[in-house]
């Protein structure tokens, strides 16, 4: 019984520390006009994140994006129609999905980047006939 009280006291202290940090959501909404997820924190700070950057929201319908619930004391956000749960601290840290999702998003941005060196390499390859055709095995 004493161990249960100790665990409960530790959980209470962690909860108080989270509330004191100001990093908990008190309101969350989706602004369809701008495509932004807006989170108001217990500190009064307002954060807006493009929904297109968030795994699970990127391809979701507008109506599904708009139905958001705040979990517990504000540590998480839940979209019941999408069966999606996101951590507020992770969103604030710039983690918008799984590692695989984040890597694919970074790779897409990197592949779309342009530079003088990349343009020159493309010109050199073009004079050689371009990229070799794939052969069917």
Secondary structure per residue as TSV (DSSP state, phi and psi in degrees):
chain	resnum	aa	ss	phi	psi
A	1	X	-	360.0	-40.0
A	2	X	H	-61.7	-35.7
A	3	X	H	-65.9	-38.1
A	4	X	H	-61.5	-40.9
A	5	X	H	-65.7	-40.7
A	6	X	H	-63.3	-44.9
A	7	X	H	-63.0	-43.4
A	8	X	H	-63.3	-40.3
A	9	X	H	-65.8	-40.6
A	10	X	H	-63.6	-41.4
A	11	X	H	-64.6	-41.0
A	12	X	H	-62.0	-43.1
A	13	X	H	-64.4	-41.4
A	14	X	H	-63.3	-41.0
A	15	X	H	-63.4	-42.6
A	16	X	H	-63.5	-39.0
A	17	X	H	-65.1	-39.9
A	18	X	H	-62.9	-45.0
A	19	X	H	-63.4	-43.1
A	20	X	H	-65.3	-28.5
A	21	X	H	-69.0	-21.4
A	22	X	T	79.2	6.6
A	23	X	-	-97.0	26.7
A	24	X	S	-107.2	146.4
A	25	X	E	-78.0	132.1
A	26	X	E	-108.6	-23.5
A	27	X	E	-147.1	147.7
A	28	X	E	-146.7	139.5
A	29	X	E	-152.1	160.8
A	30	X	E	-110.2	126.0
A	31	X	E	-99.9	100.6
A	32	X	T	-64.8	-31.9
A	33	X	T	-60.6	-36.4
A	34	X	T	-108.0	-12.1
A	35	X	T	73.8	24.3
A	36	X	E	-107.1	141.2
A	37	X	E	-87.7	121.5
A	38	X	E	-108.7	126.7
A	39	X	E	-122.7	127.1
A	40	X	E	-103.7	124.4
A	41	X	E	-92.3	162.6
A	42	X	T	-63.2	-18.9
A	43	X	T	-80.6	-9.6
A	44	X	S	97.2	-10.2
A	45	X	-	-69.9	139.6
A	46	X	E	-112.7	128.5
A	47	X	E	-118.5	136.4
A	48	X	E	-124.9	130.3
A	49	X	E	-127.9	130.1
A	50	X	E	-59.5	124.5
A	51	X	G	-60.7	-28.3
A	52	X	G	-65.1	-15.9
A	53	X	G	-91.2	-6.4
A	54	X	S	-105.4	124.3
A	55	X	T	-59.1	133.1
A	56	X	T	94.7	-25.9
A	57	X	T	-103.7	-24.7
A	58	X	T	-54.9	-43.9
A	59	X	T	-103.7	5.7
A	60	X	S	-77.1	153.5
A	61	X	-	-69.6	151.5
A	62	X	H	-53.5	-46.1
A	63	X	H	-63.1	-37.3
A	64	X	H	-70.5	-36.3
A	65	X	H	-63.6	-33.4
A	66	X	H	-75.8	-21.2
A	67	X	-	-91.5	94.2
A	68	X	-	-119.1	139.2
A	69	X	E	-120.3	145.6
A	70	X	E	-93.4	126.9
A	71	X	E	-87.6	139.8
A	72	X	T	53.6	-129.2
A	73	X	T	-89.1	8.4
A	74	X	T	111.3	11.0
A	75	X	T	-77.5	-23.7
A	76	X	E	-135.8	161.3
A	77	X	E	-119.8	142.9
A	78	X	E	-132.5	134.0
A	79	X	E	-112.0	99.1
A	80	X	T	-62.4	-35.4
A	81	X	T	-72.3	-20.6
A	82	X	T	-105.7	-5.7
A	83	X	T	51.7	49.0
A	84	X	E	-121.7	131.1
A	85	X	E	-125.5	132.0
A	86	X	E	-128.6	146.7
A	87	X	E	-89.1	128.3
A	88	X	H	-62.7	-47.2
A	89	X	H	-58.5	-37.1
A	90	X	H	-68.8	-40.6
A	91	X	H	-60.7	-42.1
A	92	X	H	-65.1	-27.7
A	93	X	T	-85.4	-0.4
A	94	X	T	88.1	15.5
A	95	X	-	-96.0	105.4
A	96	X	-	-105.2	12.1
A	97	X	S	172.6	-168.3
A	98	X	-	-68.8	165.5
A	99	X	H	-57.6	-41.2
A	100	X	H	-61.9	-44.3
A	101	X	H	-61.8	-47.8
A	102	X	H	-61.8	-41.9
A	103	X	H	-63.2	-40.2
A	104	X	H	-67.0	-36.2
A	105	X	H	-67.3	-42.3
A	106	X	H	-64.1	-41.6
A	107	X	H	-64.3	-38.7
A	108	X	H	-64.5	-41.5
A	109	X	H	-67.9	-39.4
A	110	X	H	-66.3	-40.7
A	111	X	H	-67.6	-25.3
A	112	X	H	-86.7	-8.4
A	113	X	-	-73.0	152.4
A	114	X	-	-124.3	152.4
A	115	X	-	-155.0	165.7
A	116	X	H	-61.9	-40.9
A	117	X	H	-64.3	-41.3
A	118	X	H	-65.8	-40.9
A	119	X	H	-64.6	-41.8
A	120	X	H	-64.4	-42.5
A	121	X	H	-61.9	-40.3
A	122	X	H	-64.3	-39.8
A	123	X	H	-64.2	-43.1
A	124	X	H	-62.4	-43.4
A	125	X	H	-65.1	-35.1
A	126	X	H	-64.4	-37.3
A	127	X	H	-70.1	-18.7
A	128	X	T	-92.3	3.8
A	129	X	T	102.5	4.5
A	130	X	S	83.5	-166.7
A	131	X	S	-70.6	134.8
A	132	X	-	-61.3	144.5
A	133	X	-	-71.9	146.1
A	134	X	-	-74.8	141.3
A	135	X	-	-100.5	140.6
A	136	X	-	-87.0	127.5
A	137	X	-	-81.1	360.0
